[in-house]
């Protein structure tokens, strides 16, 4: 599911990939408006499946981090007000969720963004973060397989 959930730089919130058009992607906002709009090649579009968090050992896929937040919060919106939380409150909360996160490379803004995305996904009814993230049809992986 996360491979079709997108973040678009410069636009708030998260978007679900609806379809691919000739020169764009058609996306739908994951908020109460469900507004559809095009995302063009000039937009910096990132699939949540392609994002990872720094830890002391190795990078952890965002799906696993979101699952840890879900397990910590009982599949409910986060208990901390991430908008108004102090730096100490954010780092303390995130240390409970992911104790081995890299404190030098994961910034407070990263934690806020993660918690914002988590809340959006939970309110949209998306809670199965760790299911296998297979590439979507038409991705580069499919092209490489057909060339072999």
C-alpha positions in Angstrom: 0.0 0.0 0.0 2.8 2.5 0.9 4.2 2.3 -2.6 1.2 4.2 -3.8 1.2 6.7 -1.0 3.2 9.8 -2.1 4.7 12.9 -0.6 4.9 15.9 -3.0 7.5 18.6 -2.1 5.9 22.0 -1.5 2.4 20.5 -1.0 1.1 19.7 2.5 -0.1 16.2 3.4 0.1 12.9 1.7 -1.4 11.7 -1.6 -2.6 8.4 -3.0 -1.7 7.5 -6.6 -4.9 7.1 -8.6 -3.5 6.6 -12.1 -0.8 7.6 -14.4 -1.5 10.1 -17.2 0.7 10.8 -20.3 2.8 13.5 -18.7 1.7 13.4 -15.0 0.4 11.3 -12.2 -3.2 11.8 -10.9 -3.1 11.9 -7.2 -5.8 12.2 -4.5 -5.3 13.9 -1.2 -5.5 11.7 1.9 -7.4 14.2 3.8 -11.2 14.8 4.2 -11.3 16.7 0.9 -10.1 13.7 -1.3 -9.3 16.4 -3.9 -7.7 15.0 -7.1 -5.0 16.8 -8.9 -2.1 16.2 -11.3 1.5 15.8 -10.2 3.9 16.6 -13.0 7.5 15.5 -13.7 8.8 18.8 -12.4 7.2 18.1 -9.0 9.4 16.2 -6.5 7.3 13.2 -5.8 8.5 10.5 -3.4 6.8 7.2 -2.5 6.7 6.5 1.2 8.0 3.0 0.3 11.3 4.7 -0.8 11.9 6.5 2.5 13.9 5.2 5.5 15.0 6.5 8.9 18.5 6.5 10.1 19.3 4.2 13.0 22.6 3.4 14.8 22.7 0.0 12.9 21.3 0.4 9.4 18.5 2.5 7.8 15.0 1.3 8.7 12.3 1.4 6.1 9.6 4.0 6.9 6.9 1.2 6.9 8.7 -0.4 9.8 9.0 2.9 11.7 5.3 3.6 11.1 4.5 0.1 12.4 6.5 0.8 15.5 4.6 4.1 16.1 1.3 2.2 15.5 2.2 -0.5 18.0 3.3 2.2 20.5 0.1 4.2 20.1 -2.3 1.3 19.7 -3.3 2.1 16.1 -4.7 5.5 17.3 -3.5 9.0 16.4 -0.3 10.0 18.3 -0.8 11.0 21.9 1.8 13.8 21.7 0.8 17.1 20.1 3.7 17.1 17.6 2.8 20.6 16.4 3.5 22.2 19.8 5.9 19.7 21.4 9.3 20.9 22.5 12.4 19.4 21.1 12.9 17.4 24.3 9.3 16.0 24.2 9.8 14.9 20.6 13.1 13.2 21.1 11.8 11.5 24.3 8.7 10.3 22.6 10.6 9.0 19.5 13.2 7.3 21.7 10.4 5.2 23.2 9.2 4.3 19.8 12.6 3.7 18.1 15.3 3.6 20.8 18.2 3.1 18.4 17.4 6.0 16.0 20.4 8.1 15.0 20.2 11.2 17.2 22.7 13.1 15.1 21.1 12.6 11.7 17.3 12.4 12.6 16.2 16.0 13.3 13.1 17.2 15.2 11.6 18.3 11.9 12.0 14.7 10.6 10.2 13.4 13.8 7.4 15.9 13.3 7.0 15.0 9.6 6.8 11.3 10.6 4.2 11.9 13.2 2.2 14.1 10.9 2.3 11.4 8.2 1.3 8.7 10.7 -1.7 10.7 11.8 -2.8 11.3 8.2 -2.5 7.6 7.4 -4.4 6.5 10.6 -7.2 9.0 10.0 -7.4 7.6 6.4 -7.8 4.1 7.7 -4.4 2.9 6.6 -2.8 0.8 9.4 -1.0 -2.1 7.7 2.3 -0.4 7.1 4.6 -3.4 7.1 2.9 -5.4 4.4 5.3 -6.3 1.6 6.1 -3.2 -0.5 6.1 -4.6 -4.1 6.9 -2.2 -6.9 3.8 -0.9 -8.6 3.0 -1.7 -12.2 5.2 0.3 -14.6 8.0 1.0 -12.3 11.6 0.7 -13.4 11.9 -2.7 -11.7 9.4 -4.1 -14.2 11.5 -2.7 -17.1 14.7 -4.3 -15.8 13.0 -7.7 -15.5 11.7 -7.6 -19.1 15.2 -6.7 -20.4 16.8 -9.8 -18.8 
